Amino acid sequence: MKETISVKKVVFSGILIAISVIFSFFYIPVGVAKCFPIQHMINVIAAVMLGPAWSVGCAFVTSVIRVSTGTGTLLAFPGSMCGALLAGLAYKYMKNIFSAMIGEILGTGLLGSLLAYPVAVILLGKEVAIFAFLIPFLISTLGGSILAGIILKTMDKTIKIDNLKDKF
């Protein structure tokens, strides 16, 4: 069955991307990295509301805009996109907000931090240890995932998320 692109999904994605870009100024410096919890919050929300492909798309577009405007680095790509993908897949198969949060944490904190190493060394010319991004990425994704969990659980109590997703 071919899925048609919903204008509502495009608009919702644009809103999530805008929120992420607007709040790019809010970061927490941890070691060699800048932690952007809002990006990870958006990843989980997009994963739950839109699915894995759309979530990765939101993370990619946000990273492109942040790098283009100087509010992010190339490290934004592996961290945000891996987290968005695993969060989306976890929610798709487990239908559980907590599983999306865990997917984001594992995707960004573990996979994204390891993939950031070659990006830093090869593309950015930085000398860093292979696990240099693990703690900063974990801190960033933990904060953002918890925020997303609170927002999504609150939404689910007031308006059922499944009912809202049916509108897309």
DRENSETOR-218823 format. One record per residue: residue in one letter; residue number from 1; x, y, z of N, C-alpha, C in turn. Coordinates in nm, 3 decimals. Layout:
! residues N
- A  NUM  X  Y  Z  X  Y  Z  X  Y  Z;
...
This chain:
! residues 168
- M  1  0.084  -0.118  0.000  0.000  0.000  0.000  0.088  0.124  0.000;
- K  2  0.068  0.210  -0.095  0.147  0.331  -0.105  0.092  0.437  -0.009;
- E  3  0.184  0.494  0.067  0.144  0.597  0.162  0.154  0.734  0.094;
- T  4  0.049  0.812  0.104  0.052  0.945  0.047  0.110  1.041  0.151;
- I  5  0.174  1.143  0.103  0.232  1.241  0.194  0.121  1.333  0.242;
- S  6  0.105  1.338  0.371  0.002  1.419  0.432  0.052  1.561  0.455;
- V  7  -0.027  1.657  0.413  0.008  1.797  0.437  0.020  1.822  0.588;
- K  8  -0.065  1.757  0.666  -0.061  1.775  0.811  0.071  1.725  0.869;
- K  9  0.124  1.613  0.815  0.253  1.562  0.861  0.366  1.659  0.826;
- V  10  0.359  1.714  0.706  0.461  1.810  0.662  0.458  1.933  0.753;
- V  11  0.339  1.983  0.780  0.325  2.101  0.866  0.373  2.071  1.008;
- F  12  0.332  1.958  1.062  0.375  1.921  1.198  0.527  1.904  1.204;
- S  13  0.584  1.843  1.100  0.730  1.828  1.093  0.796  1.965  1.091;
- G  14  0.742  2.055  1.013  0.796  2.192  1.006  0.792  2.262  1.141;
- I  15  0.685  2.242  1.214  0.673  2.303  1.347  0.779  2.244  1.441;
- L  16  0.796  2.112  1.437  0.897  2.048  1.523  1.037  2.095  1.487;
- I  17  1.066  2.104  1.357  1.196  2.153  1.311  1.218  2.297  1.357;
- A  18  1.116  2.381  1.343  1.127  2.521  1.385  1.155  2.531  1.535;
- I  19  1.085  2.453  1.615  1.109  2.455  1.760  1.253  2.415  1.789;
- S  20  1.299  2.312  1.724  1.436  2.265  1.747  1.539  2.369  1.706;
- V  21  1.518  2.433  1.592  1.612  2.535  1.545  1.607  2.659  1.633;
- I  22  1.487  2.702  1.668  1.473  2.822  1.752  1.542  2.805  1.886;
- F  23  1.532  2.684  1.943  1.593  2.660  2.073  1.736  2.608  2.063;
- S  24  1.799  2.622  1.945  1.938  2.582  1.929  2.033  2.664  2.015;
- F  25  1.991  2.781  2.054  2.076  2.863  2.140  2.086  2.804  2.280;
- F  26  1.992  2.718  2.317  1.991  2.658  2.449  2.071  2.528  2.445;
- Y  27  2.190  2.534  2.500  2.272  2.413  2.506  2.350  2.411  2.637;
- I  28  2.397  2.291  2.667  2.475  2.270  2.789  2.613  2.221  2.746;
- P  29  2.719  2.300  2.773  2.852  2.251  2.736  2.896  2.139  2.830;
- V  30  2.929  2.024  2.772  2.977  1.910  2.850  3.098  1.853  2.777;
- G  31  3.214  1.869  2.835  3.336  1.818  2.774  3.360  1.878  2.637;
- V  32  3.378  1.790  2.538  3.411  1.836  2.403  3.287  1.865  2.318;
- A  33  3.171  1.848  2.374  3.048  1.862  2.295  2.952  1.963  2.359;
- K  34  2.860  2.011  2.275  2.749  2.093  2.323  2.627  2.003  2.326;
- C  35  2.556  2.002  2.437  2.439  1.917  2.452  2.313  1.998  2.424;
- F  36  2.232  1.948  2.332  2.108  2.014  2.291  1.989  1.927  2.328;
- P  37  1.939  1.937  2.451  1.830  1.850  2.493  1.701  1.870  2.413;
- I  38  1.678  1.989  2.361  1.555  2.015  2.285  1.552  1.930  2.158;
- Q  39  1.667  1.913  2.093  1.673  1.829  1.974  1.627  1.687  2.005;
- H  40  1.669  1.634  2.118  1.635  1.496  2.154  1.488  1.485  2.197;
- M  41  1.439  1.591  2.258  1.297  1.595  2.292  1.214  1.589  2.163;
- I  42  1.254  1.667  2.064  1.184  1.670  1.935  1.195  1.534  1.866;
- N  43  1.312  1.470  1.876  1.329  1.337  1.815  1.226  1.238  1.867;
- V  44  1.207  1.236  1.998  1.112  1.141  2.058  0.969  1.178  2.020;
- I  45  0.936  1.305  2.026  0.800  1.348  1.990  0.772  1.313  1.843;
- A  46  0.868  1.340  1.754  0.849  1.308  1.612  0.839  1.157  1.591;
- A  47  0.919  1.081  1.665  0.915  0.935  1.653  0.777  0.881  1.689;
- V  48  0.722  0.931  1.797  0.592  0.883  1.844  0.479  0.933  1.754;
- M  49  0.483  1.057  1.719  0.371  1.116  1.644  0.376  1.090  1.494;
- L  50  0.498  1.078  1.438  0.510  1.070  1.292  0.572  0.940  1.240;
- G  51  0.649  0.871  1.322  0.713  0.747  1.279  0.861  0.765  1.249;
- P  52  0.929  0.653  1.222  1.075  0.656  1.207  1.126  0.741  1.091;
- A  53  1.068  0.726  0.973  1.118  0.799  0.856  1.103  0.951  0.875;
- W  54  0.987  0.991  0.919  0.964  1.134  0.941  1.052  1.188  1.053;
- S  55  1.073  1.109  1.155  1.158  1.151  1.267  1.301  1.174  1.220;
- V  56  1.352  1.080  1.140  1.488  1.097  1.084  1.492  1.219  0.992;
- G  57  1.388  1.238  0.914  1.382  1.355  0.826  1.386  1.485  0.903;
- C  58  1.310  1.492  1.012  1.312  1.612  1.098  1.451  1.636  1.155;
- A  59  1.515  1.529  1.203  1.650  1.541  1.260  1.749  1.588  1.154;
- F  60  1.738  1.533  1.033  1.828  1.571  0.925  1.812  1.719  0.888;
- V  61  1.688  1.761  0.865  1.663  1.899  0.825  1.707  1.996  0.935;
- T  62  1.678  1.961  1.059  1.721  2.044  1.171  1.873  2.056  1.173;
- S  63  1.943  1.945  1.154  2.090  1.947  1.154  2.144  2.032  1.040;
- V  64  2.084  2.020  0.922  2.128  2.101  0.807  2.112  2.250  0.839;
- I  65  1.997  2.288  0.894  1.973  2.429  0.927  2.070  2.476  1.034;
- R  66  2.089  2.396  1.139  2.178  2.436  1.248  2.322  2.450  1.201;
- V  67  2.369  2.359  1.117  2.505  2.368  1.064  2.516  2.491  0.972;
- S  68  2.415  2.512  0.889  2.416  2.626  0.796  2.414  2.761  0.866;
- T  69  2.349  2.768  0.981  2.340  2.895  1.053  2.448  2.911  1.160;
- G  70  2.532  2.809  1.175  2.641  2.819  1.272  2.601  2.789  1.415;
- T  71  2.482  2.735  1.436  2.439  2.701  1.572  2.462  2.554  1.603;
- G  72  2.522  2.482  1.510  2.551  2.341  1.531  2.673  2.300  1.452;
- T  73  2.721  2.180  1.476  2.836  2.127  1.404  2.794  2.000  1.331;
- L  74  2.886  1.944  1.256  2.858  1.820  1.185  2.828  1.704  1.280;
- L  75  2.862  1.720  1.407  2.832  1.617  1.506  2.682  1.605  1.529;
- A  76  2.606  1.705  1.485  2.461  1.700  1.501  2.399  1.588  1.418;
- F  77  2.461  1.556  1.306  2.403  1.454  1.217  2.400  1.314  1.278;
- P  78  2.515  1.258  1.317  2.507  1.120  1.369  2.427  1.110  1.498;
- G  79  2.443  1.207  1.585  2.371  1.201  1.713  2.221  1.208  1.696;
- S  80  2.175  1.309  1.626  2.029  1.327  1.616  1.963  1.223  1.528;
- M  81  2.026  1.187  1.418  1.962  1.096  1.324  1.956  0.952  1.375;
- C  82  2.061  0.907  1.443  2.059  0.771  1.500  1.954  0.761  1.610;
- G  83  1.947  0.864  1.693  1.848  0.865  1.800  1.707  0.868  1.745;
- A  84  1.684  0.951  1.644  1.551  0.961  1.584  1.509  0.828  1.521;
- L  85  1.603  0.762  1.454  1.570  0.634  1.390  1.535  0.526  1.493;
- L  86  1.620  0.511  1.594  1.593  0.406  1.693  1.468  0.438  1.776;
- A  87  1.445  0.564  1.805  1.322  0.602  1.877  1.199  0.568  1.794;
- G  88  1.205  0.601  1.666  1.093  0.572  1.576  1.068  0.424  1.560;
- L  89  1.173  0.346  1.543  1.157  0.201  1.529  1.107  0.138  1.659;
- A  90  1.161  0.183  1.772  1.118  0.129  1.901  0.969  0.156  1.923;
- Y  91  0.925  0.278  1.892  0.782  0.308  1.910  0.696  0.232  1.810;
- K  92  0.742  0.221  1.687  0.665  0.152  1.584  0.636  0.007  1.623;
- Y  93  0.736  -0.059  1.680  0.721  -0.201  1.710  0.672  -0.230  1.852;
- M  94  0.694  -0.138  1.944  0.654  -0.164  2.082  0.535  -0.080  2.128;
- K  95  0.500  0.024  2.050  0.384  0.109  2.081  0.387  0.160  2.225;
- N  96  0.503  0.210  2.266  0.521  0.249  2.404  0.612  0.372  2.407;
- I  97  0.569  0.478  2.473  0.648  0.601  2.481  0.783  0.575  2.546;
- F  98  0.784  0.494  2.649  0.910  0.464  2.718  1.010  0.396  2.624;
- S  99  0.960  0.307  2.538  1.050  0.241  2.443  1.108  0.341  2.344;
- A  100  1.030  0.441  2.304  1.082  0.547  2.216  1.191  0.626  2.287;
- M  101  1.171  0.651  2.415  1.273  0.723  2.493  1.403  0.641  2.500;
- I  102  1.389  0.512  2.525  1.507  0.424  2.532  1.575  0.417  2.395;
- G  103  1.496  0.409  2.288  1.552  0.410  2.154  1.632  0.535  2.126;
- E  104  1.580  0.650  2.166  1.652  0.777  2.150  1.782  0.776  2.230;
- I  105  1.775  0.730  2.353  1.894  0.728  2.439  2.002  0.635  2.382;
- L  106  1.963  0.515  2.340  2.060  0.421  2.282  2.111  0.470  2.146;
- G  107  2.020  0.524  2.066  2.059  0.571  1.933  2.155  0.688  1.938;
- T  108  2.124  0.786  2.020  2.211  0.902  2.031  2.328  0.876  2.123;
- G  109  2.297  0.827  2.244  2.400  0.811  2.346  2.506  0.710  2.311;
- L  110  2.467  0.602  2.246  2.564  0.497  2.214  2.605  0.503  2.067;
- L  111  2.510  0.477  1.976  2.543  0.475  1.834  2.591  0.610  1.783;
- G  112  2.514  0.714  1.811  2.549  0.848  1.764  2.684  0.895  1.816;
- S  113  2.712  0.865  1.943  2.840  0.909  2.001  2.957  0.835  1.936;
- L  114  2.938  0.709  1.903  3.045  0.633  1.837  3.064  0.679  1.691;
- L  115  2.954  0.710  1.624  2.964  0.760  1.485  3.016  0.903  1.479;
- A  116  3.006  0.975  1.589  3.059  1.112  1.594  3.212  1.112  1.591;
- Y  117  3.271  1.004  1.639  3.418  0.996  1.641  3.480  1.014  1.503;
- P  118  3.442  0.932  1.402  3.502  0.954  1.270  3.467  1.091  1.210;
- V  119  3.349  1.141  1.242  3.311  1.275  1.193  3.407  1.379  1.251;
- A  120  3.433  1.370  1.381  3.522  1.465  1.447  3.666  1.454  1.396;
- V  121  3.714  1.331  1.381  3.853  1.310  1.341  3.874  1.340  1.193;
- I  122  3.788  1.284  1.108  3.810  1.296  0.963  3.760  1.429  0.907;
- L  123  3.638  1.465  0.941  3.578  1.585  0.881  3.612  1.715  0.955;
- L  124  3.623  1.706  1.088  3.650  1.828  1.165  3.797  1.841  1.205;
- G  125  3.875  1.736  1.183  4.019  1.741  1.213  4.051  1.754  1.361;
- K  126  3.965  1.702  1.447  3.987  1.711  1.592  4.050  1.580  1.641;
- E  127  4.139  1.593  1.736  4.196  1.474  1.800  4.117  1.447  1.927;
- V  128  4.037  1.341  1.923  3.955  1.303  2.037  3.961  1.153  2.057;
- A  129  3.934  1.111  2.178  3.927  0.968  2.207  3.797  0.912  2.149;
- I  130  3.795  0.785  2.121  3.678  0.723  2.057  3.551  0.738  2.141;
- F  131  3.565  0.738  2.274  3.447  0.750  2.361  3.427  0.892  2.414;
- A  132  3.492  0.990  2.351  3.486  1.128  2.399  3.345  1.185  2.399;
- F  133  3.260  1.136  2.311  3.126  1.193  2.298  3.020  1.115  2.375;
- L  134  3.058  1.002  2.432  2.962  0.916  2.499  2.889  0.987  2.614;
- I  135  2.961  1.041  2.709  2.900  1.107  2.825  2.822  1.232  2.783;
- P  136  2.880  1.322  2.703  2.802  1.440  2.662  2.675  1.405  2.586;
- F  137  2.683  1.310  2.494  2.564  1.271  2.418  2.460  1.206  2.508;
- L  138  2.506  1.123  2.602  2.412  1.060  2.696  2.341  1.164  2.782;
- I  139  2.415  1.261  2.832  2.354  1.367  2.915  2.249  1.443  2.835;
- S  140  2.284  1.478  2.712  2.194  1.554  2.627  2.067  1.475  2.596;
- T  141  2.083  1.350  2.558  1.968  1.270  2.518  1.882  1.229  2.637;
- L  142  1.945  1.209  2.753  1.866  1.177  2.873  1.772  1.292  2.907;
- G  143  1.825  1.413  2.910  1.743  1.530  2.942  1.630  1.550  2.843;
- G  144  1.663  1.542  2.714  1.562  1.561  2.611  1.458  1.451  2.609;
- S  145  1.501  1.328  2.631  1.408  1.215  2.631  1.311  1.223  2.749;
- I  146  1.361  1.264  2.863  1.274  1.280  2.980  1.172  1.391  2.956;
- L  147  1.216  1.502  2.901  1.123  1.611  2.867  1.014  1.561  2.771;
- A  148  1.056  1.488  2.668  0.959  1.436  2.571  0.863  1.339  2.638;
- G  149  0.914  1.254  2.725  0.829  1.158  2.796  0.722  1.229  2.877;
- I  150  0.762  1.335  2.946  0.666  1.412  3.027  0.560  1.475  2.937;
- I  151  0.603  1.536  2.829  0.509  1.602  2.736  0.413  1.499  2.675;
- L  152  0.469  1.389  2.626  0.385  1.288  2.560  0.290  1.218  2.656;
- K  153  0.336  1.189  2.777  0.248  1.125  2.876  0.134  1.220  2.914;
- T  154  0.166  1.348  2.929  0.065  1.448  2.961  -0.036  1.458  2.846;
- M  155  0.015  1.461  2.724  -0.074  1.466  2.608  -0.164  1.343  2.602;
- D  156  -0.105  1.227  2.631  -0.181  1.103  2.622  -0.293  1.097  2.726;
- K  157  -0.273  1.163  2.840  -0.378  1.165  2.943  -0.494  1.258  2.903;
- T  158  -0.462  1.365  2.833  -0.565  1.462  2.799  -0.631  1.430  2.664;
- I  159  -0.550  1.411  2.564  -0.600  1.368  2.433  -0.519  1.247  2.394;
- K  160  -0.583  1.136  2.374  -0.512  1.013  2.341  -0.425  1.033  2.217;
- I  161  -0.298  0.999  2.229  -0.204  1.018  2.119  -0.249  0.941  1.995;
- D  162  -0.298  0.821  2.013  -0.343  0.743  1.897  -0.456  0.812  1.823;
- N  163  -0.546  0.876  1.896  -0.654  0.952  1.831  -0.598  1.072  1.755;
- L  164  -0.499  1.138  1.813  -0.437  1.254  1.749  -0.360  1.211  1.625;
- K  165  -0.287  1.099  1.633  -0.212  1.049  1.519  -0.302  1.012  1.405;
- D  166  -0.425  0.968  1.433  -0.520  0.934  1.327  -0.556  1.055  1.241;
- K  167  -0.538  1.174  1.297  -0.570  1.297  1.224  -0.465  1.327  1.116;
- F  168  -0.346  1.267  1.130  -0.240  1.288  1.030  -0.266  1.200  0.912;
